[in-house]
Amino acid sequence: MSALDTIRREVSICMFDLYGTVVDMQGGVTRAVAPYLKAKGWAGDPSRLVTG
């Protein structure tokens, strides 16, 4: 029996935590939106917009 067969037989669920583990989503969105907000004259903290 191959490893793939064993995985198919033994694993019933597979989950990934992408937020902060694999991808820094908050940091990425903050960096992406900061120049736009600055160009629009917004003086607030861009990370506050991202986190709510």
Kinemage of the C-alpha trace (Angstrom):
@kinemage 1
@onewidth
@group {chain A} dominant
@subgroup {mainchain}
@vectorlist {calphas} color= white
{ca met a 1} P 0.000 0.000 0.000
{ca ser a 2} L 1.357 3.425 -0.926
{ca ala a 3} L 1.637 6.419 1.367
{ca leu a 4} L -1.143 8.092 -0.609
{ca asp a 5} L -3.443 5.128 0.024
{ca thr a 6} L -2.657 5.314 3.730
{ca ile a 7} L -3.429 9.038 3.818
{ca arg a 8} L -6.721 8.491 2.003
{ca arg a 9} L -7.665 5.750 4.442
{ca glu a 10} L -6.484 7.387 7.686
{ca val a 11} L -7.087 11.121 7.256
{ca ser a 12} L -10.640 12.352 7.594
{ca ile a 13} L -10.036 16.101 7.797
{ca cys a 14} L -7.237 18.477 6.888
{ca met a 15} L -7.198 22.093 8.095
{ca phe a 16} L -4.907 25.026 7.452
{ca asp a 17} L -4.469 28.163 9.507
{ca leu a 18} L -3.517 30.711 6.879
{ca tyr a 19} L -4.020 33.825 8.963
{ca gly a 20} L -0.683 34.763 10.447
{ca thr a 21} L 0.887 31.358 9.987
{ca val a 22} L 1.476 30.955 6.287
{ca val a 23} L 0.405 34.359 5.042
{ca asp a 24} L 0.612 37.627 6.941
{ca met a 25} L -2.712 38.847 5.601
{ca gln a 26} L -3.057 41.866 7.886
{ca gly a 27} L 0.448 43.093 7.102
{ca gly a 28} L -0.025 42.549 3.380
{ca val a 29} L -3.347 44.339 3.217
{ca thr a 30} L -2.001 47.179 5.369
{ca arg a 31} L 1.007 47.650 3.070
{ca ala a 32} L -1.254 47.551 0.009
{ca val a 33} L -3.807 50.071 1.272
{ca ala a 34} L -1.403 52.535 2.973
{ca pro a 35} L -0.269 54.357 -0.206
{ca tyr a 36} L -3.872 54.678 -1.398
{ca leu a 37} L -5.000 56.142 1.916
{ca lys a 38} L -2.042 58.536 2.018
{ca ala a 39} L -2.793 59.710 -1.534
{ca lys a 40} L -6.380 60.412 -0.462
{ca gly a 41} L -5.133 62.521 2.452
{ca trp a 42} L -6.177 60.134 5.210
{ca ala a 43} L -3.949 60.684 8.252
{ca gly a 44} L -5.111 57.663 10.228
{ca asp a 45} L -3.204 54.465 10.946
{ca pro a 46} L -3.722 52.081 7.971
{ca ser a 47} L -3.605 49.039 10.245
{ca arg a 48} L -6.668 50.334 12.091
{ca leu a 49} L -8.639 50.242 8.843
{ca val a 50} L -7.583 46.649 8.229
{ca thr a 51} L -8.386 45.392 11.737
{ca gly a 52} L -11.639 47.259 12.061
